[in-house]
Amino acid sequence: MSTRLLQSAAVVAAILSTAAEAAGDSSFNPEISLILDGRYGSFDNDSDYELPGFMLGGEAGRGEEGFHLGHSELVLSANVDNLFYGKMTAAIAEHDGETEVELEEAYIETLGLGHGITAKAGRFFSGLGYLNQQHPHAWDFTDAPLIYRGLFGDQLLDDGVHLSWVAPTPMFVKVGAEITRGERFPAAGASNDGVGASTFFAKVGGDLGESQAWQLGISHWRAEVEGRTSGGHHHHEDEEGGHETPTYSGDSDVTGIDFVWKWAPHGNATERNLKIQGEYFIRNEDGDVVMDDESDAPESTTYDGEQKGGYLQAVYQFMPRWRIGLRYDWLDSDNKGSDEEVLAEAGLDNEGHTPQRFTLMGDYSHSEYSRVRLQFARDESYEDKDNIITLQYIVSLGSHGAHQF
C-alpha cells in the first residue's frame, strides 16, 4: 500500500472521527453525508486526450476506462450560531492509481444579515455561470460540458470572499462579487499579494404562470496569471528526449451568459418535468507562453488568445423516477502569437478543428438518495473521434442540502 494512500486513509479517518464526536455532542449536531460515485467507462480509441486550442488543467479529461471510482464526497455542515453557517467538503478520488483526498470546500456563510445580503469566506465554488456552483453528483450528465473542461478544468473554485445581494422585488434579482486568491487553475501565481482574481455576476428570473420558471444570468471573471501550467495537455518531447511544459503568464478574462427554463404541470415536478439550460463563455488572454524545459533559454511566444464555446441541453422526466437527456456542446478558438510553432507545442493551435460532442443519457432514481445512469457520447472534440459509454451510480448516505434553481 502506497504512502499517499495511507496518508489519504488517515485523513478520512480523522474527518470521520471528528464528525462522530461532533454528532455525539447534543450542543452541536452537524449534518453529515457521504456521496458515493462508481463508474464503468468504455472508449473506442486510446489516444491521448486533448482539446485543440486549449491548455488543459484541473480535472479536465474523459475519465478512465473500465471499472473505477468517480468523484466521492464527504460533507459536513451546520449552523455555527445564529450568525454563521459552516460547510466542509472533502473530495475522494483516484488518479493514475493513487487515491487522493482534496479539501474541496471549506467556508463560513452568514445567516440573517437582512436586506438580502449574504457573505461567504473560505474555499468555495465560484458563482460564475450556472453549472459551476453545483457539485458533480448534482449534474444531469456524468461529465462537465466541454467549455467547462476547456476553460476551468471542469469547475472553478478558489479561496477568498463572496458577497451577494437579493433585491426586494417581485422578480428575482441577484447580484454578487468575489475576490479570490487566484492560485488554482485557470489562474496561477496568486498575484497581487494573494488577491489575483475577481468575479462579478448577476441573475434575474421569475415564474411564468404556475407551471413554468426561468432564470437568466451574466458573469465575468478576471485574473492576473503568473505561471499557469498545462496539466492535461500531452507535453511536447524535445530533441533530447525530455519534456517541455507549456506555461502561460498574462491577463485572463472570461465573460459568460447562462439561461435555464423549467416546466412542471401546475408546479408539481414529481410526475413530469422538463428542464432546458444552456451557457456560453468567451475567454480573452494576452500575455506570453513559455515552453519550460528547465534550460536557460526556453522557447517562448507572445500570446493573444480567444477561446469560446457553450452547450445546450434538455432533460425530461417522462414518468416518476425516470429521465432522459440530450446535450450538444462545442468549442472554438482563435489564438495568435509571434511563434506559431511554440503555440502548437503548447496545444494552442486549433489544428483547423472545431471540437463538438453529442451526448444522450437516461437515468433512474429510486429515491432522492440514489441514481443509476447510462450515458452515450459521440465525442468529436479532438482529431480521433470517440464513442464513449458510461454506466454510473450515485448514492447519498445521510442528508444533503437542496440544490440551486
RODO-2510 file (C-alpha; in nm, 4 decimals, decimal comma):
residues 405
     n   res          X          Y          Z
     1     m     0,0000     0,0000     0,0000
     2     s     0,1467     0,3382    -0,1022
     3     t     0,2413     0,6111     0,1441
     4     r    -0,0001     0,8502    -0,0251
     5     l    -0,2860     0,6026     0,0131
     6     l    -0,2064     0,5559     0,3833
     7     q    -0,1977     0,9313     0,4326
     8     s    -0,5294     0,9703     0,2492
     9     a    -0,6901     0,6983     0,4608
    10     a    -0,5621     0,8673     0,7765
    11     v    -0,7134     1,1985     0,6695
    12     v    -1,0538     1,0404     0,6017
    13     a    -1,0421     0,8524     0,9335
    14     a    -0,9627     1,1735     1,1195
    15     i    -1,2500     1,3549     0,9500
    16     l    -1,4965     1,0768     1,0308
    17     s    -1,3761     1,0599     1,3924
    18     t    -1,4179     1,4342     1,4367
    19     a    -1,7629     1,4203     1,2750
    20     a    -1,8734     1,1364     1,5021
    21     e    -1,7564     1,3209     1,8125
    22     a    -1,9368     1,6341     1,6980
    23     a    -2,2556     1,4422     1,6250
    24     g    -2,2454     1,2943     1,9749
    25     d    -2,2430     1,6385     2,1347
    26     s    -2,6033     1,7497     2,1747
    27     s    -2,4951     2,1165     2,1627
    28     f    -2,3509     2,0737     1,8123
    29     n    -2,5170     1,8365     1,5689
    30     p    -2,3846     1,8777     1,2140
    31     e    -2,5386     1,7256     0,9037
    32     i    -2,3098     1,4539     0,7684
    33     s    -2,3391     1,2930     0,4272
    34     l    -2,1240     1,0726     0,2089
    35     i    -2,1712     1,0737    -0,1683
    36     l    -2,0521     0,7546    -0,3400
    37     d    -1,9850     0,7583    -0,7137
    38     g    -1,8908     0,4472    -0,9129
    39     r    -1,8485     0,4093    -1,2896
    40     y    -1,7735     0,1853    -1,5841
    41     g    -1,6314     0,3524    -1,8960
    42     s    -1,5748     0,2276    -2,2497
    43     f    -1,3826     0,4172    -2,5224
    44     d    -1,3269     0,3499    -2,8909
    45     n    -0,9685     0,4780    -2,9051
    46     d    -0,6690     0,5001    -2,6736
    47     s    -0,5062     0,8206    -2,7997
    48     d    -0,4046     1,0938    -2,5552
    49     y    -0,6909     1,3307    -2,4810
    50     e    -0,6662     1,6924    -2,5913
    51     l    -0,8822     1,9894    -2,6836
    52     p    -0,7144     2,1651    -2,9778
    53     g    -0,6708     2,5340    -2,8968
    54     f    -0,6917     2,4875    -2,5181
    55     m    -0,4300     2,4329    -2,2464
    56     l    -0,5950     2,1768    -2,0187
    57     g    -0,5650     2,1629    -1,6423
    58     g    -0,7521     2,0811    -1,3238
    59     e    -0,9693     1,7696    -1,3606
    60     a    -1,0038     1,8043    -1,7404
    61     g    -1,0198     1,4720    -1,9224
    62     r    -1,2553     1,1970    -2,0336
    63     g    -1,2090     0,9787    -1,7238
    64     e    -1,0846     0,6222    -1,7058
    65     e    -1,1782     0,3109    -1,8972
    66     g    -1,3221     0,0047    -1,7269
    67     f    -1,4481    -0,0125    -1,3691
    68     h    -1,3360     0,2728    -1,1452
    69     l    -1,4496     0,5050    -0,8691
    70     g    -1,5645     0,8515    -0,9630
    71     h    -1,5847     1,1619    -0,7504
    72     s    -1,6925     1,0693    -0,3950
    73     e    -1,7516     1,3374    -0,1314
    74     l    -1,7686     1,3599     0,2464
    75     v    -1,9753     1,6620     0,3530
    76     l    -2,0146     1,8181     0,6984
    77     s    -2,2297     2,1259     0,7546
    78     a    -2,4064     2,3015     1,0397
    79     n    -2,5200     2,6333     1,1762
    80     v    -2,2379     2,7607     1,3967
    81     d    -2,4691     3,0023     1,5784
    82     n    -2,7410     3,2492     1,4817
    83     l    -2,4964     3,4411     1,2602
    84     f    -2,2772     3,1825     1,0838
    85     y    -2,3173     2,8594     0,8865
    86     g    -2,0188     2,6361     0,8073
    87     k    -1,9570     2,3677     0,5464
    88     m    -1,6681     2,1403     0,4551
    89     t    -1,6478     1,9018     0,1592
    90     a    -1,3638     1,6524     0,1211
    91     a    -1,3382     1,5051    -0,2283
    92     i    -1,2027     1,1497    -0,2541
    93     a    -1,0896     1,0316    -0,5969
    94     e    -0,8348     0,8102    -0,7673
    95     h    -0,5871     0,9442    -1,0235
    96     d    -0,3275     0,7313    -1,2000
    97     g    -0,3778     0,4503    -0,9484
    98     e    -0,3335     0,6771    -0,6453
    99     t    -0,6136     0,7611    -0,4024
   100     e    -0,6232     1,1327    -0,3276
   101     v    -0,8152     1,3369    -0,0725
   102     e    -0,8691     1,7044    -0,1521
   103     l    -1,0293     1,9738     0,0613
   104     e    -1,2805     2,0856    -0,1991
   105     e    -1,4866     2,3288     0,0091
   106     a    -1,4317     2,4847     0,3494
   107     y    -1,6200     2,8058     0,4158
   108     i    -1,8389     3,0004     0,6537
   109     e    -2,1516     3,1838     0,5403
   110     t    -2,3600     3,4460     0,7145
   111     l    -2,7174     3,3879     0,8314
   112     g    -2,9838     3,6513     0,8737
   113     l    -2,7862     3,9656     0,7917
   114     g    -3,1030     4,1112     0,6486
   115     h    -3,1645     4,3291     0,3441
   116     g    -3,0950     4,0300     0,1165
   117     i    -2,7194     4,0336     0,1861
   118     t    -2,5099     3,7161     0,2222
   119     a    -2,1342     3,6934     0,2763
   120     k    -1,9111     3,3878     0,2425
   121     a    -1,5421     3,3358     0,3195
   122     g    -1,3094     3,0402     0,2666
   123     r    -1,2811     2,7953    -0,0244
   124     f    -1,5871     2,7653    -0,2448
   125     f    -1,7133     2,7110    -0,5994
   126     s    -1,7396     3,0416    -0,7821
   127     g    -2,0761     3,1994    -0,8629
   128     l    -1,9641     3,2244    -1,2255
   129     g    -2,2210     3,0804    -1,4664
   130     y    -2,4962     2,8341    -1,3752
   131     l    -2,3464     2,4856    -1,3503
   132     n    -2,0264     2,5821    -1,1706
   133     q    -2,1768     2,6024    -0,8194
   134     q    -2,3302     2,2547    -0,8420
   135     h    -2,1398     1,9514    -0,7185
   136     p    -2,0734     1,6808    -0,9804
   137     h    -2,3259     1,4433    -0,8200
   138     a    -2,5988     1,7017    -0,8923
   139     w    -2,5148     1,7325    -1,2627
   140     d    -2,7654     1,5973    -1,5130
   141     f    -2,4853     1,4309    -1,7100
   142     t    -2,1872     1,2272    -1,5953
   143     d    -1,9276     1,4818    -1,7041
   144     a    -1,8893     1,8581    -1,7395
   145     p    -1,9590     2,0364    -2,0699
   146     l    -1,6584     2,0844    -2,2972
   147     i    -1,6432     2,4583    -2,2284
   148     y    -1,6117     2,3945    -1,8530
   149     r    -1,3470     2,1316    -1,9256
   150     g    -1,1510     2,3639    -2,1550
   151     l    -1,1697     2,6864    -1,9533
   152     f    -1,1904     2,5771    -1,5892
   153     g    -1,0563     2,2219    -1,5715
   154     d    -1,4199     2,1107    -1,5075
   155     q    -1,5000     2,3618    -1,2279
   156     l    -1,3789     2,6947    -1,0976
   157     l    -1,3103     2,7111    -0,7244
   158     d    -1,0775     2,9284    -0,5206
   159     d    -1,0066     3,0747    -0,1760
   160     g    -1,1477     3,4171    -0,0968
   161     v    -1,4614     3,6114    -0,0095
   162     h    -1,8024     3,6206    -0,1744
   163     l    -2,0742     3,8842    -0,1308
   164     s    -2,4225     3,8691    -0,2857
   165     w    -2,7443     4,0678    -0,2619
   166     v    -3,1005     3,9634    -0,3497
   167     a    -3,3196     4,2626    -0,4338
   168     p    -3,6576     4,3021    -0,2572
   169     t    -3,8515     4,2931    -0,5852
   170     p    -4,1295     4,0698    -0,7246
   171     m    -3,8876     3,9447    -0,9906
   172     f    -3,5851     3,7508    -0,8658
   173     v    -3,2786     3,9760    -0,8931
   174     k    -2,9406     3,8762    -0,7512
   175     v    -2,6011     4,0419    -0,7933
   176     g    -2,2704     3,9403    -0,6426
   177     a    -1,8948     3,9740    -0,6443
   178     e    -1,5966     3,7624    -0,5362
   179     i    -1,2358     3,8431    -0,4644
   180     t    -1,0162     3,5339    -0,4601
   181     r    -0,6561     3,4231    -0,4315
   182     g    -0,6096     3,3277    -0,7973
   183     e    -0,3752     3,0352    -0,7402
   184     r    -0,5816     2,7429    -0,8686
   185     f    -0,6366     2,6657    -1,2385
   186     p    -0,7186     2,8539    -1,4645
   187     a    -0,5423     3,1271    -1,2685
   188     a    -0,1982     3,0778    -1,1143
   189     g     0,0638     3,2526    -0,9103
   190     a    -0,1659     3,4197    -0,6546
   191     s    -0,0569     3,7559    -0,7939
   192     n    -0,1275     4,0963    -0,6389
   193     d    -0,0245     3,9724    -0,2917
   194     g    -0,2658     3,6778    -0,2990
   195     v    -0,5636     3,8710    -0,4397
   196     g    -0,5175     3,7694    -0,8009
   197     a    -0,8708     3,7026    -0,9311
   198     s    -1,2197     3,8535    -0,9161
   199     t    -1,5702     3,7581    -1,0276
   200     f    -1,8893     3,9553    -1,0852
   201     f    -2,2300     3,8060    -1,1629
   202     a    -2,5970     3,8983    -1,1911
   203     k    -2,9094     3,6834    -1,2228
   204     v    -3,2746     3,7591    -1,2905
   205     g    -3,5663     3,5197    -1,3021
   206     g    -3,9258     3,4517    -1,2215
   207     d    -4,2348     3,2403    -1,2798
   208     l    -4,4459     3,2214    -1,5946
   209     g    -4,7781     3,1114    -1,4548
   210     e    -4,7909     2,8133    -1,2198
   211     s    -4,6098     2,5655    -1,4468
   212     q    -4,3009     2,7492    -1,5731
   213     a    -3,9973     2,9250    -1,4262
   214     w    -3,6895     3,0829    -1,5822
   215     q    -3,3545     3,2381    -1,4910
   216     l    -3,1024     3,4397    -1,6918
   217     g    -2,7507     3,5207    -1,5744
   218     i    -2,4387     3,7051    -1,6845
   219     s    -2,0959     3,6802    -1,5237
   220     h    -1,7365     3,7927    -1,5632
   221     w    -1,4124     3,6526    -1,4204
   222     r    -1,0709     3,8149    -1,4391
   223     a    -0,7268     3,7043    -1,3208
   224     e    -0,3648     3,8111    -1,3361
   225     v    -0,1981     3,4823    -1,4256
   226     e     0,1616     3,4106    -1,3241
   227     g     0,2937     3,0764    -1,4495
   228     r    -0,0155     2,8686    -1,5291
   229     t     0,0942     2,5235    -1,6429
   230     s    -0,0982     2,2803    -1,8584
   231     g    -0,1574     1,9665    -1,6555
   232     g    -0,3889     1,7959    -1,9023
   233     h    -0,2016     1,8538    -2,2284
   234     h     0,0305     1,5848    -2,3594
   235     h     0,3629     1,7587    -2,3116
   236     h     0,5835     1,8020    -2,6154
   237     e     0,9014     1,5963    -2,6279
   238     d     1,2141     1,7942    -2,7211
   239     e     1,5062     1,6780    -2,9352
   240     e     1,6967     1,5442    -2,6325
   241     g     1,4020     1,3256    -2,5304
   242     g     1,2969     1,5474    -2,2388
   243     h     0,9552     1,7025    -2,1935
   244     e     0,8577     2,0670    -2,2227
   245     t     0,5765     2,2064    -2,0093
   246     p     0,3766     2,4977    -2,1537
   247     t     0,3424     2,7882    -1,9093
   248     y     0,1268     3,0989    -1,9524
   249     s     0,1592     3,4376    -1,7798
   250     g    -0,0588     3,7403    -1,8510
   251     d    -0,4167     3,8633    -1,8239
   252     s    -0,7199     3,6352    -1,8484
   253     d    -1,0836     3,7460    -1,8823
   254     v    -1,3899     3,5199    -1,9090
   255     t    -1,7399     3,6502    -1,9821
   256     g    -2,0423     3,4238    -1,9778
   257     i    -2,4190     3,4125    -2,0170
   258     d    -2,6444     3,1359    -1,8850
   259     f    -3,0113     3,0506    -1,9132
   260     v    -3,2406     2,7886    -1,7635
   261     w    -3,6128     2,7219    -1,8144
   262     k    -3,8176     2,4699    -1,6171
   263     w    -4,1621     2,3263    -1,6714
   264     a    -4,3719     2,1098    -1,4393
   265     p    -4,7516     2,0668    -1,4620
   266     h    -4,9050     2,3006    -1,2035
   267     g    -4,5647     2,3221    -1,0338
   268     n    -4,5639     1,9525    -0,9393
   269     a    -4,2305     1,8115    -1,0579
   270     t    -4,2733     1,4638    -0,9073
   271     e    -4,4679     1,3226    -1,2049
   272     r    -4,3267     1,5022    -1,5080
   273     n    -4,0901     1,7913    -1,5640
   274     l    -3,8664     1,9392    -1,8290
   275     k    -3,5526     2,1490    -1,7883
   276     i    -3,3703     2,3277    -2,0689
   277     q    -3,0423     2,5009    -1,9913
   278     g    -2,7526     2,6492    -2,1789
   279     e    -2,4373     2,8512    -2,1243
   280     y    -2,1920     3,0389    -2,3447
   281     f    -1,8448     3,1635    -2,2446
   282     i    -1,5726     3,3578    -2,4188
   283     r    -1,2171     3,3974    -2,2845
   284     n    -0,9601     3,6537    -2,3935
   285     e    -0,5970     3,6269    -2,2864
   286     d    -0,2987     3,8500    -2,3525
   287     g     0,0489     3,7520    -2,2351
   288     d     0,3344     3,5117    -2,3032
   289     v     0,3664     3,1353    -2,3379
   290     v     0,6934     2,9654    -2,2449
   291     m     0,7843     2,6032    -2,3160
   292     d     0,9617     2,5300    -1,9886
   293     d     1,2329     2,2676    -2,0477
   294     e     1,4431     2,3684    -1,7438
   295     s     1,7023     2,5273    -1,9726
   296     d     1,8435     2,8787    -1,9525
   297     a     1,6772     2,9827    -2,2794
   298     p     1,3390     2,8085    -2,3243
   299     e     1,1272     2,8714    -2,6317
   300     s     0,8591     3,1373    -2,5925
   301     t     0,5989     3,3355    -2,7840
   302     t     0,3677     3,6270    -2,7316
   303     y     0,0094     3,5069    -2,6954
   304     d    -0,3187     3,6725    -2,7906
   305     g    -0,5880     3,4135    -2,7355
   306     e    -0,9623     3,3983    -2,7894
   307     q    -1,1472     3,0823    -2,6861
   308     k    -1,5213     3,0359    -2,6760
   309     g    -1,7911     2,7759    -2,6637
   310     g    -2,1093     2,6632    -2,4990
   311     y    -2,3661     2,3914    -2,4579
   312     l    -2,7397     2,3406    -2,4791
   313     q    -2,9143     2,0550    -2,3024
   314     a    -3,2628     1,9292    -2,2267
   315     v    -3,3612     1,6796    -1,9555
   316     y    -3,7127     1,5358    -1,9447
   317     q    -3,8640     1,3317    -1,6626
   318     f    -4,1367     1,1465    -1,8531
   319     m    -4,2611     0,9457    -1,5545
   320     p    -4,1752     0,9263    -1,1841
   321     r    -3,8087     0,8312    -1,1267
   322     w    -3,7175     0,8067    -1,4979
   323     r    -3,5403     1,0764    -1,7044
   324     i    -3,3792     1,1132    -2,0451
   325     g    -3,1478     1,3905    -2,1554
   326     l    -2,9740     1,5254    -2,4647
   327     r    -2,6781     1,7662    -2,4725
   328     y    -2,4835     1,9324    -2,7517
   329     d    -2,1649     2,1237    -2,6754
   330     w    -1,8995     2,2880    -2,8886
   331     l    -1,5777     2,4903    -2,8734
   332     d    -1,3862     2,7292    -3,0965
   333     s    -1,0569     2,9159    -3,0649
   334     d    -0,8601     3,1846    -3,2456
   335     n    -0,5157     3,2042    -3,0850
   336     k    -0,2336     3,4152    -3,2249
   337     g     0,1310     3,4638    -3,1315
   338     s     0,4744     3,5607    -3,2572
   339     d     0,5826     3,1948    -3,2909
   340     e     0,3169     2,9591    -3,4254
   341     e     0,5336     2,6516    -3,3649
   342     v     0,5501     2,7263    -2,9918
   343     l     0,1728     2,7779    -2,9840
   344     a     0,1280     2,4381    -3,1471
   345     e     0,3634     2,2727    -2,8968
   346     a     0,1592     2,4298    -2,6150
   347     g    -0,1663     2,2876    -2,7523
   348     l    -0,2945     2,6323    -2,8545
   349     d    -0,3177     2,5589    -3,2271
   350     n    -0,6749     2,4580    -3,3073
   351     e    -0,5413     2,2386    -3,5902
   352     g    -0,8297     2,3571    -3,8068
   353     h    -1,0670     2,1615    -3,5829
   354     t    -1,3867     2,2780    -3,4116
   355     p    -1,4489     2,0467    -3,1126
   356     q    -1,8032     1,9278    -3,0590
   357     r    -1,9874     1,6482    -2,8796
   358     f    -2,3340     1,4906    -2,8742
   359     t    -2,4437     1,3200    -2,5514
   360     l    -2,7502     1,1105    -2,4717
   361     m    -2,8309     0,9889    -2,1220
   362     g    -3,1014     0,8026    -1,9342
   363     d    -3,1224     0,7608    -1,5579
   364     y    -3,3375     0,6064    -1,2852
   365     s    -3,3678     0,7470    -0,9322
   366     h    -3,5295     0,5086    -0,6875
   367     s    -3,5291     0,7927    -0,4330
   368     e    -3,3631     1,1311    -0,3851
   369     y    -3,0660     0,9396    -0,2383
   370     s    -2,9856     0,7063    -0,5289
   371     r    -2,9419     0,7288    -0,9048
   372     v    -2,8239     0,4922    -1,1797
   373     r    -2,7301     0,6485    -1,5157
   374     l    -2,6355     0,5188    -1,8603
   375     q    -2,4750     0,7695    -2,0956
   376     f    -2,3505     0,7619    -2,4555
   377     a    -2,1363     1,0377    -2,6092
   378     r    -2,0230     1,0844    -2,9666
   379     d    -1,7099     1,2868    -2,8890
   380     e    -1,5599     1,4852    -3,1758
   381     s    -1,3640     1,7198    -2,9501
   382     y    -1,0286     1,6149    -3,0919
   383     e    -0,8961     1,4613    -3,4128
   384     d    -0,9657     1,0990    -3,3189
   385     k    -1,3439     1,0734    -3,2889
   386     d    -1,4623     0,8644    -2,9971
   387     n    -1,7736     0,6783    -2,8866
   388     i    -1,7871     0,6826    -2,5064
   389     i    -2,0248     0,4719    -2,2985
   390     t    -2,0517     0,5348    -1,9243
   391     l    -2,2519     0,3475    -1,6615
   392     q    -2,2680     0,5328    -1,3298
   393     y    -2,4246     0,5031    -0,9872
   394     i    -2,4564     0,7864    -0,7340
   395     v    -2,5821     0,7291    -0,3804
   396     s    -2,6042     0,9583    -0,0802
   397     l    -2,5556     0,8258     0,2737
   398     g    -2,7072     1,0847     0,5029
   399     s    -2,8782     1,4176     0,4463
   400     h    -2,7620     1,6626     0,1844
   401     g    -2,8598     2,0187     0,1110
   402     a    -3,1002     2,1295    -0,1558
   403     h    -2,9618     2,2204    -0,4966
   404     q    -2,9972     2,5626    -0,6555
   405     f    -3,2606     2,6605    -0,9141
***
